[in-house]
Amino acid sequence: MSLPALLANVPPLHDDASNWAIFTMHFQEAMEAMNRWGHFDGSTTRPVLKDTTHPTNTEVQAIKEWEQEDRAT
């Protein structure tokens, strides 16, 4: 299932936040289903270079992938 399809199940948050509990429950479930919740709660952190002056190709690729995933959330 695509992210837009999952997010279609998330009710819009009312201006007065009267539906906060149901909104946040559905939103978190949708993000967890897409393996993106960690970008919201901070548990998935950006990879860190071991040596900032000599990054490896693997480290650079991991950072690019993390940043792409972060932009998608």
Gaussian input, Z-matrix of N, CA and C with variables (Angstrom, degrees):
# hf/3-21g

backbone

0 1
 N
 C     1     B1
 C     2     B2     1     A1
 N     3     B3     2     A2     1     D1
 C     4     B4     3     A3     2     D2
 C     5     B5     4     A4     3     D3
 N     6     B6     5     A5     4     D4
 C     7     B7     6     A6     5     D5
 C     8     B8     7     A7     6     D6
 N     9     B9     8     A8     7     D7
 C    10    B10     9     A9     8     D8
 C    11    B11    10    A10     9     D9
 N    12    B12    11    A11    10    D10
 C    13    B13    12    A12    11    D11
 C    14    B14    13    A13    12    D12
 N    15    B15    14    A14    13    D13
 C    16    B16    15    A15    14    D14
 C    17    B17    16    A16    15    D15
 N    18    B18    17    A17    16    D16
 C    19    B19    18    A18    17    D17
 C    20    B20    19    A19    18    D18
 N    21    B21    20    A20    19    D19
 C    22    B22    21    A21    20    D20
 C    23    B23    22    A22    21    D21
 N    24    B24    23    A23    22    D22
 C    25    B25    24    A24    23    D23
 C    26    B26    25    A25    24    D24
 N    27    B27    26    A26    25    D25
 C    28    B28    27    A27    26    D26
 C    29    B29    28    A28    27    D27
 N    30    B30    29    A29    28    D28
 C    31    B31    30    A30    29    D29
 C    32    B32    31    A31    30    D30
 N    33    B33    32    A32    31    D31
 C    34    B34    33    A33    32    D32
 C    35    B35    34    A34    33    D33
 N    36    B36    35    A35    34    D34
 C    37    B37    36    A36    35    D35
 C    38    B38    37    A37    36    D36
 N    39    B39    38    A38    37    D37
 C    40    B40    39    A39    38    D38
 C    41    B41    40    A40    39    D39
 N    42    B42    41    A41    40    D40
 C    43    B43    42    A42    41    D41
 C    44    B44    43    A43    42    D42
 N    45    B45    44    A44    43    D43
 C    46    B46    45    A45    44    D44
 C    47    B47    46    A46    45    D45
 N    48    B48    47    A47    46    D46
 C    49    B49    48    A48    47    D47
 C    50    B50    49    A49    48    D48
 N    51    B51    50    A50    49    D49
 C    52    B52    51    A51    50    D50
 C    53    B53    52    A52    51    D51
 N    54    B54    53    A53    52    D52
 C    55    B55    54    A54    53    D53
 C    56    B56    55    A55    54    D54
 N    57    B57    56    A56    55    D55
 C    58    B58    57    A57    56    D56
 C    59    B59    58    A58    57    D57
 N    60    B60    59    A59    58    D58
 C    61    B61    60    A60    59    D59
 C    62    B62    61    A61    60    D60
 N    63    B63    62    A62    61    D61
 C    64    B64    63    A63    62    D62
 C    65    B65    64    A64    63    D63
 N    66    B66    65    A65    64    D64
 C    67    B67    66    A66    65    D65
 C    68    B68    67    A67    66    D66
 N    69    B69    68    A68    67    D67
 C    70    B70    69    A69    68    D68
 C    71    B71    70    A70    69    D69
 N    72    B72    71    A71    70    D70
 C    73    B73    72    A72    71    D71
 C    74    B74    73    A73    72    D72
 N    75    B75    74    A74    73    D73
 C    76    B76    75    A75    74    D74
 C    77    B77    76    A76    75    D75
 N    78    B78    77    A77    76    D76
 C    79    B79    78    A78    77    D77
 C    80    B80    79    A79    78    D78
 N    81    B81    80    A80    79    D79
 C    82    B82    81    A81    80    D80
 C    83    B83    82    A82    81    D81
 N    84    B84    83    A83    82    D82
 C    85    B85    84    A84    83    D83
 C    86    B86    85    A85    84    D84
 N    87    B87    86    A86    85    D85
 C    88    B88    87    A87    86    D86
 C    89    B89    88    A88    87    D87
 N    90    B90    89    A89    88    D88
 C    91    B91    90    A90    89    D89
 C    92    B92    91    A91    90    D90
 N    93    B93    92    A92    91    D91
 C    94    B94    93    A93    92    D92
 C    95    B95    94    A94    93    D93
 N    96    B96    95    A95    94    D94
 C    97    B97    96    A96    95    D95
 C    98    B98    97    A97    96    D96
 N    99    B99    98    A98    97    D97
 C   100   B100    99    A99    98    D98
 C   101   B101   100   A100    99    D99
 N   102   B102   101   A101   100   D100
 C   103   B103   102   A102   101   D101
 C   104   B104   103   A103   102   D102
 N   105   B105   104   A104   103   D103
 C   106   B106   105   A105   104   D104
 C   107   B107   106   A106   105   D105
 N   108   B108   107   A107   106   D106
 C   109   B109   108   A108   107   D107
 C   110   B110   109   A109   108   D108
 N   111   B111   110   A110   109   D109
 C   112   B112   111   A111   110   D110
 C   113   B113   112   A112   111   D111
 N   114   B114   113   A113   112   D112
 C   115   B115   114   A114   113   D113
 C   116   B116   115   A115   114   D114
 N   117   B117   116   A116   115   D115
 C   118   B118   117   A117   116   D116
 C   119   B119   118   A118   117   D117
 N   120   B120   119   A119   118   D118
 C   121   B121   120   A120   119   D119
 C   122   B122   121   A121   120   D120
 N   123   B123   122   A122   121   D121
 C   124   B124   123   A123   122   D122
 C   125   B125   124   A124   123   D123
 N   126   B126   125   A125   124   D124
 C   127   B127   126   A126   125   D125
 C   128   B128   127   A127   126   D126
 N   129   B129   128   A128   127   D127
 C   130   B130   129   A129   128   D128
 C   131   B131   130   A130   129   D129
 N   132   B132   131   A131   130   D130
 C   133   B133   132   A132   131   D131
 C   134   B134   133   A133   132   D132
 N   135   B135   134   A134   133   D133
 C   136   B136   135   A135   134   D134
 C   137   B137   136   A136   135   D135
 N   138   B138   137   A137   136   D136
 C   139   B139   138   A138   137   D137
 C   140   B140   139   A139   138   D138
 N   141   B141   140   A140   139   D139
 C   142   B142   141   A141   140   D140
 C   143   B143   142   A142   141   D141
 N   144   B144   143   A143   142   D142
 C   145   B145   144   A144   143   D143
 C   146   B146   145   A145   144   D144
 N   147   B147   146   A146   145   D145
 C   148   B148   147   A147   146   D146
 C   149   B149   148   A148   147   D147
 N   150   B150   149   A149   148   D148
 C   151   B151   150   A150   149   D149
 C   152   B152   151   A151   150   D150
 N   153   B153   152   A152   151   D151
 C   154   B154   153   A153   152   D152
 C   155   B155   154   A154   153   D153
 N   156   B156   155   A155   154   D154
 C   157   B157   156   A156   155   D155
 C   158   B158   157   A157   156   D156
 N   159   B159   158   A158   157   D157
 C   160   B160   159   A159   158   D158
 C   161   B161   160   A160   159   D159
 N   162   B162   161   A161   160   D160
 C   163   B163   162   A162   161   D161
 C   164   B164   163   A163   162   D162
 N   165   B165   164   A164   163   D163
 C   166   B166   165   A165   164   D164
 C   167   B167   166   A166   165   D165
 N   168   B168   167   A167   166   D166
 C   169   B169   168   A168   167   D167
 C   170   B170   169   A169   168   D168
 N   171   B171   170   A170   169   D169
 C   172   B172   171   A171   170   D170
 C   173   B173   172   A172   171   D171
 N   174   B174   173   A173   172   D172
 C   175   B175   174   A174   173   D173
 C   176   B176   175   A175   174   D174
 N   177   B177   176   A176   175   D175
 C   178   B178   177   A177   176   D176
 C   179   B179   178   A178   177   D177
 N   180   B180   179   A179   178   D178
 C   181   B181   180   A180   179   D179
 C   182   B182   181   A181   180   D180
 N   183   B183   182   A182   181   D181
 C   184   B184   183   A183   182   D182
 C   185   B185   184   A184   183   D183
 N   186   B186   185   A185   184   D184
 C   187   B187   186   A186   185   D185
 C   188   B188   187   A187   186   D186
 N   189   B189   188   A188   187   D187
 C   190   B190   189   A189   188   D188
 C   191   B191   190   A190   189   D189
 N   192   B192   191   A191   190   D190
 C   193   B193   192   A192   191   D191
 C   194   B194   193   A193   192   D192
 N   195   B195   194   A194   193   D193
 C   196   B196   195   A195   194   D194
 C   197   B197   196   A196   195   D195
 N   198   B198   197   A197   196   D196
 C   199   B199   198   A198   197   D197
 C   200   B200   199   A199   198   D198
 N   201   B201   200   A200   199   D199
 C   202   B202   201   A201   200   D200
 C   203   B203   202   A202   201   D201
 N   204   B204   203   A203   202   D202
 C   205   B205   204   A204   203   D203
 C   206   B206   205   A205   204   D204
 N   207   B207   206   A206   205   D205
 C   208   B208   207   A207   206   D206
 C   209   B209   208   A208   207   D207
 N   210   B210   209   A209   208   D208
 C   211   B211   210   A210   209   D209
 C   212   B212   211   A211   210   D210
 N   213   B213   212   A212   211   D211
 C   214   B214   213   A213   212   D212
 C   215   B215   214   A214   213   D213
 N   216   B216   215   A215   214   D214
 C   217   B217   216   A216   215   D215
 C   218   B218   217   A217   216   D216

   B1=1.4445
   B2=1.5277
   B3=1.3237
   B4=1.4591
   B5=1.5241
   B6=1.3172
   B7=1.4583
   B8=1.5287
   B9=1.3391
   B10=1.4725
   B11=1.5267
   B12=1.3246
   B13=1.4666
   B14=1.5221
   B15=1.3275
   B16=1.4602
   B17=1.5254
   B18=1.3274
   B19=1.4578
   B20=1.5262
   B21=1.3244
   B22=1.4621
   B23=1.5264
   B24=1.3246
   B25=1.4586
   B26=1.5273
   B27=1.3190
   B28=1.4653
   B29=1.5265
   B30=1.3309
   B31=1.4593
   B32=1.5230
   B33=1.3214
   B34=1.4645
   B35=1.5310
   B36=1.3034
   B37=1.4589
   B38=1.5265
   B39=1.3271
   B40=1.4628
   B41=1.5209
   B42=1.3243
   B43=1.4690
   B44=1.5226
   B45=1.3197
   B46=1.4679
   B47=1.5301
   B48=1.3300
   B49=1.4683
   B50=1.5283
   B51=1.3172
   B52=1.4646
   B53=1.5260
   B54=1.3216
   B55=1.4628
   B56=1.5337
   B57=1.3285
   B58=1.4653
   B59=1.5261
   B60=1.3244
   B61=1.4703
   B62=1.5242
   B63=1.3174
   B64=1.4695
   B65=1.5313
   B66=1.3355
   B67=1.4642
   B68=1.5206
   B69=1.3280
   B70=1.4608
   B71=1.5259
   B72=1.3319
   B73=1.4636
   B74=1.5371
   B75=1.3237
   B76=1.4708
   B77=1.5225
   B78=1.3247
   B79=1.4607
   B80=1.5236
   B81=1.3332
   B82=1.4615
   B83=1.5245
   B84=1.3055
   B85=1.4641
   B86=1.5270
   B87=1.3290
   B88=1.4635
   B89=1.5262
   B90=1.3307
   B91=1.4633
   B92=1.5270
   B93=1.3131
   B94=1.4621
   B95=1.5257
   B96=1.3198
   B97=1.4620
   B98=1.5226
   B99=1.3285
   B100=1.4625
   B101=1.5270
   B102=1.3287
   B103=1.4740
   B104=1.5196
   B105=1.3253
   B106=1.4594
   B107=1.5196
   B108=1.3028
   B109=1.4613
   B110=1.5259
   B111=1.3115
   B112=1.4605
   B113=1.5198
   B114=1.3231
   B115=1.4571
   B116=1.5263
   B117=1.3247
   B118=1.4638
   B119=1.5186
   B120=1.3256
   B121=1.4739
   B122=1.5223
   B123=1.3286
   B124=1.4597
   B125=1.5213
   B126=1.3221
   B127=1.4695
   B128=1.5304
   B129=1.3220
   B130=1.4588
   B131=1.5179
   B132=1.2981
   B133=1.4596
   B134=1.5252
   B135=1.3031
   B136=1.4629
   B137=1.5261
   B138=1.3304
   B139=1.4646
   B140=1.5310
   B141=1.3169
   B142=1.4632
   B143=1.5294
   B144=1.3178
   B145=1.4598
   B146=1.5284
   B147=1.3291
   B148=1.4630
   B149=1.5188
   B150=1.3251
   B151=1.4648
   B152=1.5251
   B153=1.3151
   B154=1.4631
   B155=1.5266
   B156=1.3173
   B157=1.4613
   B158=1.5243
   B159=1.3394
   B160=1.4663
   B161=1.5362
   B162=1.3328
   B163=1.4665
   B164=1.5289
   B165=1.3021
   B166=1.4614
   B167=1.5297
   B168=1.3168
   B169=1.4658
   B170=1.5185
   B171=1.3149
   B172=1.4624
   B173=1.5284
   B174=1.3184
   B175=1.4664
   B176=1.5306
   B177=1.3155
   B178=1.4598
   B179=1.5239
   B180=1.3200
   B181=1.4679
   B182=1.5257
   B183=1.3137
   B184=1.4670
   B185=1.5277
   B186=1.3223
   B187=1.4647
   B188=1.5258
   B189=1.3202
   B190=1.4713
   B191=1.5243
   B192=1.3303
   B193=1.4655
   B194=1.5222
   B195=1.3363
   B196=1.4578
   B197=1.5358
   B198=1.3225
   B199=1.4653
   B200=1.5227
   B201=1.3425
   B202=1.4653
   B203=1.5329
   B204=1.3046
   B205=1.4649
   B206=1.5256
   B207=1.3192
   B208=1.4589
   B209=1.5255
   B210=1.3359
   B211=1.4661
   B212=1.5243
   B213=1.3062
   B214=1.4676
   B215=1.5180
   B216=1.3295
   B217=1.4632
   B218=1.4866
   A1=108.40
   A2=116.05
   A3=120.99
   A4=111.21
   A5=114.86
   A6=120.20
   A7=111.43
   A8=119.33
   A9=118.15
   A10=112.84
   A11=117.66
   A12=119.96
   A13=110.81
   A14=117.18
   A15=119.90
   A16=111.13
   A17=116.28
   A18=119.55
   A19=112.04
   A20=117.91
   A21=120.58
   A22=110.32
   A23=117.50
   A24=121.72
   A25=112.84
   A26=117.00
   A27=121.29
   A28=108.01
   A29=117.33
   A30=118.36
   A31=110.67
   A32=117.67
   A33=119.02
   A34=110.00
   A35=115.31
   A36=120.20
   A37=108.52
   A38=116.48
   A39=121.01
   A40=110.21
   A41=116.33
   A42=121.43
   A43=112.44
   A44=116.66
   A45=120.04
   A46=112.04
   A47=116.53
   A48=123.54
   A49=112.92
   A50=117.23
   A51=120.71
   A52=112.55
   A53=117.65
   A54=120.89
   A55=111.92
   A56=116.84
   A57=121.61
   A58=112.60
   A59=117.32
   A60=120.56
   A61=111.43
   A62=117.87
   A63=120.41
   A64=110.14
   A65=116.98
   A66=120.12
   A67=111.07
   A68=116.61
   A69=120.02
   A70=111.74
   A71=116.90
   A72=119.70
   A73=110.63
   A74=116.99
   A75=120.24
   A76=111.88
   A77=116.39
   A78=120.19
   A79=111.05
   A80=116.48
   A81=119.94
   A82=110.74
   A83=118.16
   A84=120.62
   A85=111.19
   A86=117.01
   A87=120.57
   A88=110.76
   A89=116.87
   A90=119.91
   A91=111.74
   A92=117.80
   A93=120.61
   A94=110.66
   A95=117.22
   A96=120.66
   A97=111.89
   A98=116.29
   A99=120.83
   A100=112.27
   A101=116.85
   A102=122.35
   A103=112.19
   A104=116.90
   A105=121.32
   A106=113.24
   A107=118.14
   A108=120.29
   A109=111.78
   A110=117.78
   A111=121.47
   A112=113.88
   A113=117.44
   A114=120.68
   A115=110.83
   A116=117.32
   A117=121.04
   A118=112.07
   A119=116.47
   A120=118.08
   A121=113.07
   A122=117.05
   A123=120.87
   A124=114.88
   A125=118.09
   A126=119.83
   A127=112.00
   A128=117.68
   A129=121.56
   A130=106.69
   A131=116.34
   A132=120.45
   A133=111.37
   A134=114.49
   A135=120.84
   A136=108.98
   A137=117.00
   A138=119.26
   A139=111.03
   A140=115.31
   A141=121.90
   A142=108.85
   A143=115.92
   A144=120.64
   A145=109.68
   A146=116.25
   A147=119.80
   A148=110.63
   A149=115.89
   A150=121.36
   A151=106.89
   A152=117.05
   A153=120.55
   A154=113.61
   A155=116.86
   A156=119.22
   A157=112.71
   A158=116.61
   A159=120.67
   A160=110.62
   A161=117.66
   A162=118.92
   A163=110.98
   A164=116.01
   A165=120.09
   A166=108.98
   A167=116.03
   A168=120.49
   A169=110.54
   A170=116.62
   A171=121.45
   A172=110.65
   A173=116.64
   A174=120.81
   A175=111.24
   A176=116.54
   A177=121.05
   A178=110.10
   A179=116.67
   A180=120.93
   A181=110.73
   A182=117.80
   A183=121.25
   A184=110.68
   A185=116.82
   A186=120.56
   A187=110.28
   A188=117.21
   A189=120.53
   A190=110.72
   A191=116.26
   A192=120.19
   A193=111.10
   A194=117.53
   A195=120.78
   A196=109.85
   A197=116.78
   A198=120.36
   A199=111.58
   A200=117.07
   A201=120.45
   A202=109.93
   A203=116.97
   A204=121.58
   A205=110.51
   A206=116.96
   A207=120.93
   A208=110.89
   A209=116.86
   A210=120.09
   A211=111.29
   A212=116.97
   A213=121.47
   A214=112.29
   A215=117.79
   A216=119.52
   A217=112.22
   D1=139.28
   D2=-177.87
   D3=-81.26
   D4=161.74
   D5=177.94
   D6=-58.99
   D7=-47.15
   D8=178.40
   D9=-58.13
   D10=-37.60
   D11=178.57
   D12=-66.47
   D13=-40.60
   D14=177.99
   D15=-66.51
   D16=-42.16
   D17=-178.69
   D18=-68.90
   D19=-21.56
   D20=176.30
   D21=-63.24
   D22=-22.56
   D23=178.20
   D24=-85.02
   D25=-3.34
   D26=179.57
   D27=-92.81
   D28=119.28
   D29=-179.99
   D30=-69.26
   D31=146.02
   D32=177.20
   D33=-63.71
   D34=143.27
   D35=178.75
   D36=-75.79
   D37=127.29
   D38=178.55
   D39=-68.04
   D40=151.56
   D41=-179.85
   D42=-55.63
   D43=-34.52
   D44=-179.04
   D45=-91.86
   D46=5.44
   D47=178.99
   D48=59.55
   D49=23.76
   D50=-179.17
   D51=-66.38
   D52=-18.37
   D53=178.11
   D54=-109.95
   D55=26.60
   D56=-176.63
   D57=-54.79
   D58=-45.37
   D59=-175.76
   D60=-60.80
   D61=-47.31
   D62=-178.46
   D63=-71.68
   D64=-37.99
   D65=177.60
   D66=-59.46
   D67=-51.91
   D68=-175.55
   D69=-65.69
   D70=-35.32
   D71=178.06
   D72=-63.91
   D73=-47.59
   D74=-179.76
   D75=-67.83
   D76=-39.44
   D77=179.80
   D78=-62.84
   D79=-46.40
   D80=-179.87
   D81=-63.99
   D82=-42.12
   D83=178.31
   D84=-60.35
   D85=-42.04
   D86=179.36
   D87=-64.60
   D88=-44.13
   D89=-179.58
   D90=-67.70
   D91=-37.55
   D92=177.23
   D93=-65.94
   D94=-38.43
   D95=178.94
   D96=-62.79
   D97=-28.72
   D98=179.18
   D99=-97.75
   D100=9.16
   D101=-178.71
   D102=56.71
   D103=40.13
   D104=-179.96
   D105=-120.89
   D106=0.29
   D107=-176.87
   D108=-61.03
   D109=-35.20
   D110=-178.27
   D111=-58.87
   D112=-25.43
   D113=177.16
   D114=-73.55
   D115=-23.03
   D116=179.16
   D117=-88.71
   D118=-40.38
   D119=-176.58
   D120=-93.50
   D121=-1.32
   D122=175.85
   D123=84.94
   D124=3.56
   D125=-178.88
   D126=-78.40
   D127=-19.05
   D128=175.16
   D129=-105.85
   D130=99.68
   D131=-175.95
   D132=-97.10
   D133=157.67
   D134=178.93
   D135=-63.27
   D136=134.90
   D137=176.90
   D138=-59.39
   D139=148.51
   D140=-178.64
   D141=-113.72
   D142=137.08
   D143=177.59
   D144=-72.39
   D145=136.84
   D146=176.77
   D147=-71.39
   D148=-37.64
   D149=178.23
   D150=-132.92
   D151=105.62
   D152=-174.23
   D153=-64.72
   D154=-20.95
   D155=179.56
   D156=-87.41
   D157=-16.55
   D158=-179.50
   D159=-138.66
   D160=68.39
   D161=179.98
   D162=-68.59
   D163=143.99
   D164=176.81
   D165=-83.37
   D166=160.41
   D167=177.26
   D168=-60.79
   D169=-37.24
   D170=179.60
   D171=-64.37
   D172=-43.10
   D173=178.74
   D174=-64.91
   D175=-43.86
   D176=179.47
   D177=-62.07
   D178=-43.47
   D179=178.98
   D180=-64.68
   D181=-41.91
   D182=179.52
   D183=-62.17
   D184=-39.76
   D185=178.49
   D186=-66.82
   D187=-43.61
   D188=178.40
   D189=-59.46
   D190=-44.44
   D191=-179.80
   D192=-65.31
   D193=-40.94
   D194=179.46
   D195=-64.38
   D196=-44.37
   D197=-179.54
   D198=-63.95
   D199=-39.21
   D200=176.77
   D201=-62.82
   D202=-45.15
   D203=178.34
   D204=-62.57
   D205=-39.02
   D206=-179.68
   D207=-66.50
   D208=-39.00
   D209=178.23
   D210=-67.64
   D211=-29.70
   D212=-177.55
   D213=-76.63
   D214=-12.67
   D215=-177.49
   D216=-97.93

